[in-house]
């Protein structure tokens, strides 16, 4: 099986990740607080809420502040980036989400040009959910309004652009970036379908202001829902390595030219830096210049490979699947 290699008895990996270098418990930029207020003020104009989330962390990253918002309208959970996720856990993930009150779940890869879910399932599912619920004062309106919510960098803007491309044959309506925090404010209504007439609001990714569990924070950072510099690229790469070893995914060994798996992040970063000629010129205490391996650049190379799926498909929330529902760090929107 790809990614599975034999491990000698002498090799031992960490049982837990120790995080001591920086505080990642606070990250709530001003534009996110503004976006939350704008989102709540526009709910009366919305027929359905589509929550987009990363399929690699189906529980950890979901924002508890969405719960009162999602309760007010039909709520669809779209687990995106499924091409990067280990889908062998899907049945268990869906069962747990349903225990938490999330009954409509779809999987997608919004960057795939002709994704089957976006092309065939998404609009019919949304219409079915709307038709099963009262529209109140919007009953006579002949168009439908949606709101896209989610934490940063899970594919909300990619979803909007994919819907426009497939249904309207039009280009991008909202910017897309590889890092968190690209969408800065709730945009005006964006048309995404002509028949039926359907519009939506895009929102900034709204992350919880407090990440109470460091492990949750590291999962968010590893999947790029936090900006790398807030945590530290080498620290995120270390958690990535810890997670891959924990999941027994060793594709990184061949990909980065190692002889065997390692639990030492600087052994990995040294190999990557040498392989990619990543060096930096530094000045010593004596005033002499010398060259050293650039671990930050090496960490960025490692993280890019992980986030592009080059190191194997993962599900970072296997530990949460084993918890009782009431112990979940992030209560799901119902």
N, C-alpha and C positions, 0 to 999 in steps of 0.2 A: 504494500500500500504506500502511495507517495507520502513522504514526510515521516515515515516510520522506519527507524533504523535501530539496530541492536545497541544496547547500552551495557557496558561492562559493569561488573559488581563494584568496581572501585569508584565509579562515577556517582556523585551524589548531588542532588539539586536542592535548593532552598525550599523549605516547607512554608515559609511566609516571606512577604516582602517588607523590609524595614525602610521606612521613609523618614529621614531626619533632616534633610537639607533646606527645604523651603516650605512655606505655608501656602497651601492651595485651597484653603477653606473659604476664602473670600474672592469672588470675581463676579461683580455685578455692575458693568459699565452703565453710565447714565442713560444711554440710548435704549438699553434693555428695560429699565424701569419705566421710561416714557412709553415704550412699545407695549408693555403690559397694560398700562392705563388706556392707551388708544384701543387696544384689542378688546378690552372689556366694554368700552363705551360703544363699540360697533356691533356688539352681539345681537342687538335687536334687529339688525339688518341682515343677519346671517341665518341660512337654513340648515347648514351642516358644518361641523368642525372636522377637519382632516388633520390628525396629528401624525407627523412624520418622525420616525426615529430610526436609529442605526440598529440593524438586525444582529450585529455582533454583541450589542449590550441591550437586549430587549427590556431589561428592568432597571439597571443601574442609572442610566442617564435620564430617565423620564422624570419630568419636573413636577413635584407635588403641588406647585402653585397653579398648574393647569386644571386640577381637579374641580374646583368650583366653576371654572369656565366651561369645561367639557360636559358638566352635568346639565347645562342649560339647553343644549341642542344635541341632535343625533351626532354620534362620535364614531369616527372610523380611525383605526390605528393602522398606519402604513409603515411596515418595517422595510426600510430601504437598504441599499447596499447588500442585498442578499447574495450577490455574486462573491462577496468577501466573507460571508458567514458560513459556519458549519451547520448545515441544515438538518443534520441527523437529530438535532434536538428540537425541531419544530413542533412535534406533537406535544412534548412536555412543556414547551414555552406557551403554546396556545392553551393548554389545559390550565396552567397557572394564571395566565392573563384572564381567562374566563372566570376563575375563582375570584379574581379581583374586580370583576364586573365589566371587563372589556370583551364584548361579544362579537365585534366585527373587526377582523384582522386580515390584511392582505400583505403579500410580500412582493417587493419590486426592486428593480435596478433602473433608476430613472435616467442613467447615462446611456443605457442601451437604446439604440435608435428605434427599434421596433419592439419594445418590451411588451410582452403579452398582457401583463396585468394592466399597464397604463392604456394599452390599445383596446382591449376587449372587456375588462372587468371593472375598471375603476368607476366610470360614469354610470353604468347600470347599477352598481352597488350603491352609489351615492343616491341615485334617484329612488331606489327601493327603500332606503333608510328614510329619506325625506317623506315619501308617500305613506310610510307607516307611522308618522308622527304629525301632530297638528302644527300648522304653520302660523297660527294665530293671526296677527294683523297683516301677514304677508300672503294670506290665502288667495287674494285676487291678483297678486303680482305674477306676470307670465314668464318671469325669468327666475333663476335660482342663484343664490349667493353663497359662497363657501368661504371659510377661513382656514388658512394653513398655519399650524402652529408646530413648535418643536424646539429642541435645544439647538445650539449653533452647529452648522456644518453637517447636517444629517441629510441634506438633499432637497430642502423645501423649494429653493429657486430652480433646481434642476427639474423638479416635478412640474412646476408651472411652465417652464420652457418646453418640456416634453409634451404636455397637454396641448399647448399652442401649436407645436410643430405637427402633431398627429391630427388634431381636429380642425385647425384653421390654416395649416400650411404656412405659418408665419414664424419668424425668428424669435430671438430672445426678447422677453419683456422685462427681465429682472437680472441683475448681475449674479454671476456664479464664481466662487473662488475656492481654492483648496484649503483655506484657513478659516477659523471661526470668526463670525462677526461681520460678514460682508454686507448683509441687508441691514440698513441702519434705522429705518422707520417704517411704519405701516404704510404701504403704498396705496394709491387710489385703486379702484376696481380694475381688474385685468380680465379681459374676455379670454376664456379658455375653450369654449365650445359654442357652436352656432345652433345645433339642433340636438338637444334642447339648448336654449340660451342659458349660458352659465358663466358667471363671473366669480372672481375670488379676490380676497385680500391676501397679500403676502405679509408676513410679520417678521421682525427680527427674531433670531433664536433667543429664547428667554431661559437662561440657566438659573437654577436655584441660587439665591445669594449665599447660602451656607451649604457646603458639602460636608456633612457631619462625619463621614467615614472616609479615611484617607484612601482606602482601596477603591472606593467609588470614584474619587477624584482622579486617581491614576488611570482607571479605565476610560474616563472621559478624555483625559489628556492623550492617552495612547490612540484613541480613535479620532483625535483632532477636534474635539468639541471645545477644547480650551486652546488658546494660542500657546505654542510651544515655549516661548520665552518666559511665560508666567510660571512655568514649572521647572524648566531646564531641560534642554534636549537630551543630555546624557542620562538624566534621571528617568525621563520617559522611555528612552531606549533600554535602560536597565529593567524597567517594569515589563517592557515588551519581551525581552529575553526571558525573564522570569515566567511570564505567561506562556510563551511558546514551550518552554521546558515542562511546565506544569501540565500542559495539554499534550505532551509527547509529540509535538510537531517540530521536526528537526530539518525541515527544508533549508533553513538558514545555513546549515553546515556546508552543503554543496554550493548554495548560492553565493556564499562569501568565501569559499575556498578554504574552509577549516578542515582539520583532520578528524575532528570528533566534536560532539556537542560540548558546550562550555557553560558554566554558571558565572563566569567572570566577565562583566561587561567590558572592562578595559582590554581583555584579551580579544574580545570580538571587535571592539572599535579599533584596536591596533591593526588587526588583520584587514579591516575595511579601509583604514587610512592608507596602509601600504599598497593595497590592491588598487586604490583610486588616486594614489599620489597626492594625498591631502596632507600638506605640511604647512606650518606657519613659522614666520621669522620672529624671534623674540630676542630681547636684549637681556643679557645676564647681569648679575650684580657687579661684575667687573667691567661692564661697558661693552663686552664682546657680543656680537650677534651670533645666534645659533638657530638651527632649525629643529622644530619639534613636530611630532604628529599632531594633526588638528582633529582632536576628538569631537569637537562640536560639529564640524562638517561631516565626520564619519557617522555621528549619531543621526544627522539629518538624512544621510543616505540610507541608513538602516530603517528609519521610520518611514521614509518614502516607499521603500520596498515592501514593508509590512502593510501600509495603507493602500497599496496598489494590488495586494493579494499575492505578491511574489513569494511570500514565505509560508503560504498555506492559508486555508480557510479556518476561521476561529469562531468560538463562541465564548466570550470572556465571562459570562454570567452563570457558568455551570455551578458555582458555589451557591448562588442565590436559589437556583432550582432545588437545592437540597434543604433550604430553610423552610420553616412553616410560613404561611402567607403573612401572618401578623408581624413577622420579623423583617419583612422586606424594607430596605432602607428608603426606597421611594414608593409610597403608596400610589397605585395606578389611578388614573382618571376613570371615572365610572360613567 
